[in-house]
Every structure is written in structure tokens, then in C-alpha cells.
């Protein structure tokens, strides 16, 4: 059986055609596997995973590069204690 679309497979179809799902992930792009009609997981090629998961810099570098310090944004902290409901 073929996938629902070129990017979406039911869990049963993906299980039965795992080799094809992997081939599609490599050639076409991410393949969504659905369970009970809802998206459950995505299979991607190693190349895409590595490209998407590479981080450049630290969290401190990210904040240092933010345009907000020079934006004139004024933040005020509330003096009120948070409301706690039991």
C-alpha cells in the first residue's frame, strides 16, 4: 500500500513498508507516521537530523546577540506574590 500522501503513513503501512519509508525520508524528506489518524512521529534522514540539530553558540551567546538590549524595552517585576490555589 502507498502512503496517505508522499509525506504521511499510517503506522500499519509504515510497519509493512519500513524500507520504503526510510528510502522516502532520504530521497524526499521527512515522513510522518500517524497513529489513530493523528501525527505520532517523524522519520528523517541522518543528514537532515544532523543539519537541524546542530547548535551554534550557547544560550548566553543567543541572548547577547538579541536586539532587545538596545530596543529601549522596560520590564518591571511585580511586587505581588503569585496566587497559589490549593
Jmol script that loads the backbone (N, CA, C; Angstrom):
load data "model"
ATOM      1  N   UNK A   1       0.849  -1.183   0.000  1.00  0.00           N
ATOM      2  CA  UNK A   1       0.000   0.000   0.000  1.00  0.00           C
ATOM      3  C   UNK A   1       0.891   1.240   0.000  1.00  0.00           C
ATOM      4  N   UNK A   2       0.464   2.290  -0.618  1.00  0.00           N
ATOM      5  CA  UNK A   2       1.232   3.531  -0.674  1.00  0.00           C
ATOM      6  C   UNK A   2       0.841   4.444   0.478  1.00  0.00           C
ATOM      7  N   UNK A   3       1.694   5.413   0.807  1.00  0.00           N
ATOM      8  CA  UNK A   3       1.371   6.308   1.918  1.00  0.00           C
ATOM      9  C   UNK A   3       0.151   7.160   1.605  1.00  0.00           C
ATOM     10  N   UNK A   4      -0.442   7.739   2.676  1.00  0.00           N
ATOM     11  CA  UNK A   4      -1.605   8.615   2.527  1.00  0.00           C
ATOM     12  C   UNK A   4      -1.264   9.764   1.585  1.00  0.00           C
ATOM     13  N   UNK A   5      -0.129  10.409   1.820  1.00  0.00           N
ATOM     14  CA  UNK A   5       0.424  11.401   0.902  1.00  0.00           C
ATOM     15  C   UNK A   5       1.887  11.031   0.756  1.00  0.00           C
ATOM     16  N   UNK A   6       2.647  11.818   0.026  1.00  0.00           N
ATOM     17  CA  UNK A   6       4.055  11.479  -0.133  1.00  0.00           C
ATOM     18  C   UNK A   6       4.828  11.656   1.166  1.00  0.00           C
ATOM     19  N   UNK A   7       4.192  12.256   2.193  1.00  0.00           N
ATOM     20  CA  UNK A   7       4.894  12.505   3.434  1.00  0.00           C
ATOM     21  C   UNK A   7       4.217  11.886   4.652  1.00  0.00           C
ATOM     22  N   UNK A   8       3.110  11.182   4.498  1.00  0.00           N
ATOM     23  CA  UNK A   8       2.362  10.678   5.642  1.00  0.00           C
ATOM     24  C   UNK A   8       2.012   9.205   5.468  1.00  0.00           C
ATOM     25  N   UNK A   9       2.239   8.423   6.524  1.00  0.00           N
ATOM     26  CA  UNK A   9       1.971   6.990   6.511  1.00  0.00           C
ATOM     27  C   UNK A   9       1.200   6.614   7.774  1.00  0.00           C
ATOM     28  N   UNK A  10       0.269   5.693   7.654  1.00  0.00           N
ATOM     29  CA  UNK A  10      -0.351   5.137   8.866  1.00  0.00           C
ATOM     30  C   UNK A  10       0.694   4.229   9.513  1.00  0.00           C
ATOM     31  N   UNK A  11       0.561   3.974  10.785  1.00  0.00           N
ATOM     32  CA  UNK A  11       1.512   3.114  11.488  1.00  0.00           C
ATOM     33  C   UNK A  11       1.560   1.730  10.856  1.00  0.00           C
ATOM     34  N   UNK A  12       0.402   1.197  10.483  1.00  0.00           N
ATOM     35  CA  UNK A  12       0.355  -0.132   9.860  1.00  0.00           C
ATOM     36  C   UNK A  12       1.110  -0.140   8.530  1.00  0.00           C
ATOM     37  N   UNK A  13       0.893   0.895   7.693  1.00  0.00           N
ATOM     38  CA  UNK A  13       1.591   0.964   6.405  1.00  0.00           C
ATOM     39  C   UNK A  13       3.087   1.158   6.601  1.00  0.00           C
ATOM     40  N   UNK A  14       3.462   2.006   7.558  1.00  0.00           N
ATOM     41  CA  UNK A  14       4.878   2.255   7.806  1.00  0.00           C
ATOM     42  C   UNK A  14       5.575   0.983   8.284  1.00  0.00           C
ATOM     43  N   UNK A  15       4.898   0.222   9.123  1.00  0.00           N
ATOM     44  CA  UNK A  15       5.463  -1.036   9.616  1.00  0.00           C
ATOM     45  C   UNK A  15       5.652  -2.019   8.468  1.00  0.00           C
ATOM     46  N   UNK A  16       4.655  -2.117   7.616  1.00  0.00           N
ATOM     47  CA  UNK A  16       4.711  -3.058   6.499  1.00  0.00           C
ATOM     48  C   UNK A  16       5.702  -2.643   5.424  1.00  0.00           C
ATOM     49  N   UNK A  17       5.999  -1.357   5.337  1.00  0.00           N
ATOM     50  CA  UNK A  17       6.858  -0.846   4.263  1.00  0.00           C
ATOM     51  C   UNK A  17       7.992   0.012   4.814  1.00  0.00           C
ATOM     52  N   UNK A  18       8.594  -0.434   5.908  1.00  0.00           N
ATOM     53  CA  UNK A  18       9.612   0.371   6.576  1.00  0.00           C
ATOM     54  C   UNK A  18      10.755   0.761   5.640  1.00  0.00           C
ATOM     55  N   UNK A  19      11.197  -0.158   4.806  1.00  0.00           N
ATOM     56  CA  UNK A  19      12.270   0.160   3.864  1.00  0.00           C
ATOM     57  C   UNK A  19      11.892   1.304   2.946  1.00  0.00           C
ATOM     58  N   UNK A  20      10.671   1.300   2.462  1.00  0.00           N
ATOM     59  CA  UNK A  20      10.196   2.366   1.581  1.00  0.00           C
ATOM     60  C   UNK A  20      10.089   3.694   2.333  1.00  0.00           C
ATOM     61  N   UNK A  21       9.629   3.630   3.592  1.00  0.00           N
ATOM     62  CA  UNK A  21       9.532   4.847   4.404  1.00  0.00           C
ATOM     63  C   UNK A  21      10.919   5.462   4.569  1.00  0.00           C
ATOM     64  N   UNK A  22      11.901   4.627   4.879  1.00  0.00           N
ATOM     65  CA  UNK A  22      13.277   5.108   5.043  1.00  0.00           C
ATOM     66  C   UNK A  22      13.800   5.683   3.728  1.00  0.00           C
ATOM     67  N   UNK A  23      13.584   4.987   2.619  1.00  0.00           N
ATOM     68  CA  UNK A  23      14.015   5.494   1.313  1.00  0.00           C
ATOM     69  C   UNK A  23      13.395   6.855   1.014  1.00  0.00           C
ATOM     70  N   UNK A  24      12.099   7.004   1.303  1.00  0.00           N
ATOM     71  CA  UNK A  24      11.410   8.276   1.071  1.00  0.00           C
ATOM     72  C   UNK A  24      11.998   9.388   1.957  1.00  0.00           C
ATOM     73  N   UNK A  25      12.317   9.055   3.209  1.00  0.00           N
ATOM     74  CA  UNK A  25      12.904  10.041   4.114  1.00  0.00           C
ATOM     75  C   UNK A  25      14.242  10.529   3.577  1.00  0.00           C
ATOM     76  N   UNK A  26      14.999   9.637   2.982  1.00  0.00           N
ATOM     77  CA  UNK A  26      16.304  10.005   2.419  1.00  0.00           C
ATOM     78  C   UNK A  26      16.137  10.810   1.132  1.00  0.00           C
ATOM     79  N   UNK A  27      15.259  10.352   0.229  1.00  0.00           N
ATOM     80  CA  UNK A  27      15.125  10.986  -1.079  1.00  0.00           C
ATOM     81  C   UNK A  27      14.224  12.219  -1.088  1.00  0.00           C
ATOM     82  N   UNK A  28      13.097  12.149  -0.381  1.00  0.00           N
ATOM     83  CA  UNK A  28      12.066  13.180  -0.476  1.00  0.00           C
ATOM     84  C   UNK A  28      12.103  14.141   0.703  1.00  0.00           C
ATOM     85  N   UNK A  29      12.228  13.600   1.904  1.00  0.00           N
ATOM     86  CA  UNK A  29      12.221  14.427   3.108  1.00  0.00           C
ATOM     87  C   UNK A  29      11.487  13.724   4.232  1.00  0.00           C
ATOM     88  N   UNK A  30      11.220  14.432   5.310  1.00  0.00           N
ATOM     89  CA  UNK A  30      10.603  13.837   6.492  1.00  0.00           C
ATOM     90  C   UNK A  30       9.315  13.082   6.169  1.00  0.00           C
ATOM     91  N   UNK A  31       9.160  11.930   6.833  1.00  0.00           N
ATOM     92  CA  UNK A  31       7.979  11.094   6.653  1.00  0.00           C
ATOM     93  C   UNK A  31       7.222  11.043   7.973  1.00  0.00           C
ATOM     94  N   UNK A  32       5.968  11.472   7.960  1.00  0.00           N
ATOM     95  CA  UNK A  32       5.130  11.500   9.154  1.00  0.00           C
ATOM     96  C   UNK A  32       4.437  10.148   9.283  1.00  0.00           C
ATOM     97  N   UNK A  33       4.476   9.602  10.486  1.00  0.00           N
ATOM     98  CA  UNK A  33       3.752   8.360  10.758  1.00  0.00           C
ATOM     99  C   UNK A  33       2.622   8.702  11.717  1.00  0.00           C
ATOM    100  N   UNK A  34       1.422   8.289  11.329  1.00  0.00           N
ATOM    101  CA  UNK A  34       0.244   8.605  12.133  1.00  0.00           C
ATOM    102  C   UNK A  34      -0.204   7.387  12.921  1.00  0.00           C
ATOM    103  N   UNK A  35      -0.817   7.654  14.067  1.00  0.00           N
ATOM    104  CA  UNK A  35      -1.417   6.595  14.880  1.00  0.00           C
ATOM    105  C   UNK A  35      -2.830   7.058  15.205  1.00  0.00           C
ATOM    106  N   UNK A  36      -3.796   6.238  14.879  1.00  0.00           N
ATOM    107  CA  UNK A  36      -5.206   6.581  15.082  1.00  0.00           C
ATOM    108  C   UNK A  36      -5.560   7.903  14.411  1.00  0.00           C
ATOM    109  N   UNK A  37      -4.983   8.150  13.244  1.00  0.00           N
ATOM    110  CA  UNK A  37      -5.304   9.338  12.459  1.00  0.00           C
ATOM    111  C   UNK A  37      -4.591  10.610  12.865  1.00  0.00           C
ATOM    112  N   UNK A  38      -3.795  10.564  13.927  1.00  0.00           N
ATOM    113  CA  UNK A  38      -3.081  11.759  14.390  1.00  0.00           C
ATOM    114  C   UNK A  38      -1.577  11.558  14.208  1.00  0.00           C
ATOM    115  N   UNK A  39      -0.875  12.617  13.862  1.00  0.00           N
ATOM    116  CA  UNK A  39       0.577  12.545  13.714  1.00  0.00           C
ATOM    117  C   UNK A  39       1.197  12.046  15.009  1.00  0.00           C
ATOM    118  N   UNK A  40       2.112  11.072  14.893  1.00  0.00           N
ATOM    119  CA  UNK A  40       2.731  10.492  16.086  1.00  0.00           C
ATOM    120  C   UNK A  40       4.243  10.697  16.095  1.00  0.00           C
ATOM    121  N   UNK A  41       4.898  10.401  14.972  1.00  0.00           N
ATOM    122  CA  UNK A  41       6.355  10.533  14.879  1.00  0.00           C
ATOM    123  C   UNK A  41       6.738  10.964  13.475  1.00  0.00           C
ATOM    124  N   UNK A  42       7.993  11.397  13.349  1.00  0.00           N
ATOM    125  CA  UNK A  42       8.528  11.774  12.046  1.00  0.00           C
ATOM    126  C   UNK A  42       9.845  11.044  11.848  1.00  0.00           C
ATOM    127  N   UNK A  43      10.010  10.453  10.683  1.00  0.00           N
ATOM    128  CA  UNK A  43      11.279   9.815  10.331  1.00  0.00           C
ATOM    129  C   UNK A  43      12.001  10.749   9.370  1.00  0.00           C
ATOM    130  N   UNK A  44      13.252  11.077   9.714  1.00  0.00           N
ATOM    131  CA  UNK A  44      14.069  11.939   8.863  1.00  0.00           C
ATOM    132  C   UNK A  44      15.390  11.259   8.579  1.00  0.00           C
ATOM    133  N   UNK A  45      16.040  11.678   7.513  1.00  0.00           N
ATOM    134  CA  UNK A  45      17.355  11.140   7.193  1.00  0.00           C
ATOM    135  C   UNK A  45      18.376  11.620   8.225  1.00  0.00           C
ATOM    136  N   UNK A  46      19.464  10.889   8.357  1.00  0.00           N
ATOM    137  CA  UNK A  46      20.533  11.286   9.270  1.00  0.00           C
ATOM    138  C   UNK A  46      21.071  12.650   8.888  1.00  0.00           C
ATOM    139  N   UNK A  47      21.211  12.886   7.593  1.00  0.00           N
ATOM    140  CA  UNK A  47      21.722  14.172   7.120  1.00  0.00           C
ATOM    141  C   UNK A  47      20.838  15.326   7.594  1.00  0.00           C
ATOM    142  N   UNK A  48      19.523  15.169   7.443  1.00  0.00           N
ATOM    143  CA  UNK A  48      18.612  16.232   7.872  1.00  0.00           C
ATOM    144  C   UNK A  48      18.633  16.392   9.384  1.00  0.00           C
ATOM    145  N   UNK A  49      18.647  15.282  10.110  1.00  0.00           N
ATOM    146  CA  UNK A  49      18.680  15.344  11.572  1.00  0.00           C
ATOM    147  C   UNK A  49      19.917  16.119  12.051  1.00  0.00           C
ATOM    148  N   UNK A  50      21.063  15.804  11.479  1.00  0.00           N
ATOM    149  CA  UNK A  50      22.294  16.485  11.885  1.00  0.00           C
ATOM    150  C   UNK A  50      22.243  17.971  11.534  1.00  0.00           C
ATOM    151  N   UNK A  51      21.699  18.284  10.381  1.00  0.00           N
ATOM    152  CA  UNK A  51      21.598  19.684   9.960  1.00  0.00           C
ATOM    153  C   UNK A  51      20.671  20.472  10.894  1.00  0.00           C
ATOM    154  N   UNK A  52      19.553  19.868  11.292  1.00  0.00           N
ATOM    155  CA  UNK A  52      18.578  20.554  12.139  1.00  0.00           C
ATOM    156  C   UNK A  52      18.992  20.604  13.605  1.00  0.00           C
ATOM    157  N   UNK A  53      19.806  19.661  14.044  1.00  0.00           N
ATOM    158  CA  UNK A  53      20.116  19.585  15.474  1.00  0.00           C
ATOM    159  C   UNK A  53      21.433  20.252  15.848  1.00  0.00           C
ATOM    160  N   UNK A  54      22.165  20.758  14.880  1.00  0.00           N
ATOM    161  CA  UNK A  54      23.418  21.451  15.188  1.00  0.00           C
ATOM    162  C   UNK A  54      23.091  22.786  15.835  1.00  0.00           C
ATOM    163  N   UNK A  55      23.736  23.027  16.947  1.00  0.00           N
ATOM    164  CA  UNK A  55      23.527  24.294  17.644  1.00  0.00           C
ATOM    165  C   UNK A  55      24.742  25.177  17.421  1.00  0.00           C
ATOM    166  N   UNK A  56      24.477  26.426  17.195  1.00  0.00           N
ATOM    167  CA  UNK A  56      25.583  27.355  17.046  1.00  0.00           C
ATOM    168  C   UNK A  56      25.589  28.272  18.258  1.00  0.00           C
ATOM    169  N   UNK A  57      26.612  28.173  19.057  1.00  0.00           N
ATOM    170  CA  UNK A  57      26.740  29.020  20.231  1.00  0.00           C
ATOM    171  C   UNK A  57      25.968  28.499  21.424  1.00  0.00           C
ATOM    172  N   UNK A  58      26.077  29.242  22.504  1.00  0.00           N
ATOM    173  CA  UNK A  58      25.426  28.886  23.753  1.00  0.00           C
ATOM    174  C   UNK A  58      24.177  29.739  23.940  1.00  0.00           C
ATOM    175  N   UNK A  59      23.434  29.446  24.977  1.00  0.00           N
ATOM    176  CA  UNK A  59      22.262  30.252  25.300  1.00  0.00           C
ATOM    177  C   UNK A  59      22.700  31.681  25.627  1.00  0.00           C
ATOM    178  N   UNK A  60      23.828  31.808  26.300  1.00  0.00           N
ATOM    179  CA  UNK A  60      24.353  33.148  26.610  1.00  0.00           C
ATOM    180  C   UNK A  60      24.670  33.915  25.327  1.00  0.00           C
ATOM    181  N   UNK A  61      25.240  33.232  24.318  1.00  0.00           N
ATOM    182  CA  UNK A  61      25.523  33.873  23.027  1.00  0.00           C
ATOM    183  C   UNK A  61      24.231  34.343  22.361  1.00  0.00           C
ATOM    184  N   UNK A  62      23.195  33.515  22.446  1.00  0.00           N
ATOM    185  CA  UNK A  62      21.900  33.854  21.858  1.00  0.00           C
ATOM    186  C   UNK A  62      21.356  35.139  22.471  1.00  0.00           C
ATOM    187  N   UNK A  63      21.371  35.212  23.810  1.00  0.00           N
ATOM    188  CA  UNK A  63      20.854  36.410  24.471  1.00  0.00           C
ATOM    189  C   UNK A  63      21.737  37.623  24.203  1.00  0.00           C
ATOM    190  N   UNK A  64      23.049  37.415  24.127  1.00  0.00           N
ATOM    191  CA  UNK A  64      23.961  38.527  23.856  1.00  0.00           C
ATOM    192  C   UNK A  64      23.723  39.108  22.466  1.00  0.00           C
ATOM    193  N   UNK A  65      23.316  38.265  21.516  1.00  0.00           N
ATOM    194  CA  UNK A  65      23.082  38.717  20.147  1.00  0.00           C
ATOM    195  C   UNK A  65      21.684  39.291  19.951  1.00  0.00           C
ATOM    196  N   UNK A  66      20.841  39.223  20.970  1.00  0.00           N
ATOM    197  CA  UNK A  66      19.475  39.703  20.873  1.00  0.00           C
ATOM    198  C   UNK A  66      19.435  41.209  20.629  1.00  0.00           C
ATOM    199  N   UNK A  67      18.512  41.673  19.798  1.00  0.00           N
ATOM    200  CA  UNK A  67      18.380  43.113  19.575  1.00  0.00           C
ATOM    201  C   UNK A  67      17.671  43.827  20.724  1.00  0.00           C
ATOM    202  N   UNK A  68      17.149  43.094  21.697  1.00  0.00           N
ATOM    203  CA  UNK A  68      16.377  43.708  22.771  1.00  0.00           C
ATOM    204  C   UNK A  68      17.163  44.650  23.685  1.00  0.00           C
ATOM    205  N   UNK A  69      18.445  44.395  24.008  1.00  0.00           N
ATOM    206  CA  UNK A  69      19.132  45.318  24.908  1.00  0.00           C
ATOM    207  C   UNK A  69      19.121  46.776  24.426  1.00  0.00           C
ATOM    208  N   UNK A  70      19.172  47.017  23.146  1.00  0.00           N
ATOM    209  CA  UNK A  70      19.165  48.376  22.626  1.00  0.00           C
ATOM    210  C   UNK A  70      17.792  48.856  22.199  1.00  0.00           C
ATOM    211  N   UNK A  71      16.757  48.078  22.473  1.00  0.00           N
ATOM    212  CA  UNK A  71      15.420  48.405  21.989  1.00  0.00           C
ATOM    213  C   UNK A  71      14.660  49.353  22.914  1.00  0.00           C
ATOM    214  N   UNK A  72      15.219  49.647  24.077  1.00  0.00           N
ATOM    215  CA  UNK A  72      14.539  50.545  24.999  1.00  0.00           C
ATOM    216  C   UNK A  72      13.370  49.904  25.713  1.00  0.00           C
ATOM    217  N   UNK A  73      13.302  48.593  25.725  1.00  0.00           N
ATOM    218  CA  UNK A  73      12.227  47.870  26.379  1.00  0.00           C
ATOM    219  C   UNK A  73      12.421  47.957  27.888  1.00  0.00           C
ATOM    220  N   UNK A  74      11.392  48.385  28.606  1.00  0.00           N
ATOM    221  CA  UNK A  74      11.454  48.497  30.060  1.00  0.00           C
ATOM    222  C   UNK A  74      10.573  47.411  30.666  1.00  0.00           C
ATOM    223  N   UNK A  75      11.177  46.568  31.473  1.00  0.00           N
ATOM    224  CA  UNK A  75      10.434  45.499  32.123  1.00  0.00           C
ATOM    225  C   UNK A  75      10.358  45.781  33.615  1.00  0.00           C
ATOM    226  N   UNK A  76       9.200  45.584  34.191  1.00  0.00           N
ATOM    227  CA  UNK A  76       9.031  45.790  35.614  1.00  0.00           C
ATOM    228  C   UNK A  76       8.600  44.485  36.254  1.00  0.00           C
ATOM    229  N   UNK A  77       9.181  44.183  37.385  1.00  0.00           N
ATOM    230  CA  UNK A  77       8.830  42.964  38.113  1.00  0.00           C
ATOM    231  C   UNK A  77       7.737  43.294  39.121  1.00  0.00           C
ATOM    232  N   UNK A  78       6.737  42.474  39.164  1.00  0.00           N
ATOM    233  CA  UNK A  78       5.626  42.681  40.088  1.00  0.00           C
ATOM    234  C   UNK A  78       6.089  42.422  41.514  1.00  0.00           C
ATOM    235  N   UNK A  79       5.614  43.240  42.434  1.00  0.00           N
ATOM    236  CA  UNK A  79       5.924  43.065  43.847  1.00  0.00           C
ATOM    237  C   UNK A  79       4.965  42.081  44.513  1.00  0.00           C
ATOM    238  N   UNK A  80       3.885  41.742  43.807  1.00  0.00           N
ATOM    239  CA  UNK A  80       2.881  40.856  44.361  1.00  0.00           C
ATOM    240  C   UNK A  80       3.348  39.415  44.351  1.00  0.00           C
ATOM    241  N   UNK A  81       2.999  38.693  45.380  1.00  0.00           N
ATOM    242  CA  UNK A  81       3.299  37.265  45.434  1.00  0.00           C
ATOM    243  C   UNK A  81       2.364  36.543  44.483  1.00  0.00           C
ATOM    244  N   UNK A  82       2.825  35.460  43.865  1.00  0.00           N
ATOM    245  CA  UNK A  82       1.931  34.720  42.968  1.00  0.00           C
ATOM    246  C   UNK A  82       0.777  34.103  43.744  1.00  0.00           C
ATOM    247  N   UNK A  83      -0.367  34.037  43.108  1.00  0.00           N
ATOM    248  CA  UNK A  83      -1.539  33.427  43.735  1.00  0.00           C
ATOM    249  C   UNK A  83      -1.387  31.924  43.708  1.00  0.00           C
ATOM    250  N   UNK A  84      -1.574  31.319  44.859  1.00  0.00           N
ATOM    251  CA  UNK A  84      -1.461  29.858  44.947  1.00  0.00           C
ATOM    252  C   UNK A  84      -2.819  29.295  45.333  1.00  0.00           C
ATOM    253  N   UNK A  85      -3.312  28.409  44.493  1.00  0.00           N
ATOM    254  CA  UNK A  85      -4.600  27.781  44.789  1.00  0.00           C
ATOM    255  C   UNK A  85      -4.361  26.350  45.191  1.00  0.00           C
ATOM    256  N   UNK A  86      -4.995  25.942  46.242  1.00  0.00           N
ATOM    257  CA  UNK A  86      -4.859  24.557  46.710  1.00  0.00           C
ATOM    258  C   UNK A  86      -6.111  23.783  46.492  1.00  0.00           C
TER     259      UNK A  86
END
end "model"
wireframe off; spacefill off
backbone 0.3
color backbone group
